[in-house]
Amino acid sequence: MAELVIPEDFCVDKDPKGKTSHGDGENFHWIWGDGSSEGAAFSNDDVKAAYEERGEDQVPLGIHGTTVAVDWDSCVAAGSCMSVCPVQTFQWYRTEKDIPAKDALGETFEGTGNTEQDERLDYTDKSQPIREHDCTVCMACQEICPEGAIRIESANQEWHEKAAGTYVIMPSSSENPHAHD
Ligand code: SF4
């Protein structure tokens, strides 16, 4: 397994910089951090050539997702995550909306993009955790990503909810209203 590039505390006590919504009107995933041009995508020949062919600037993008976190600056569109995920958490975002990756922030995606490993639009495409909410925490994508660009951490649901303002502290068992004296 490649060393993970996303730090453990990437979302802890931080504010996300934006989100991408799911067209179901209920789900969304946060986008964290300013990103870094140190990521593997910036030195990958396929990715660099694809940006050049499009005439599009390659800019830092940050981390997409919280419990299923994908570092878009390290994603080189290998697509291994697509092939192993049992619940199609990921899609090639450009196969649904062919827009610059930085503009995915604030957008709504229906989840109709391609989920096949080799069906990226081109190497500027990114693995988008559009169905983060469906993840079964099997860890297969984290283990297979050649760049260590994916971090799976179900405990980060707390930070997803805190950023959304929906976090509720569950009462401890000692305060169980059904407990008898
Ligand atoms: S941990 Fe498993 S279920 Fe979750 S996104 Fe990765 S491959 Fe899919």
Residues whose N, C-alpha, C, O or C-beta is under 5 A from the ligand:
A	BS01	SF4	V68 V84 C85 P86 T89 C135 T136 V137 C138 M139 A140 C141 Q142 I152
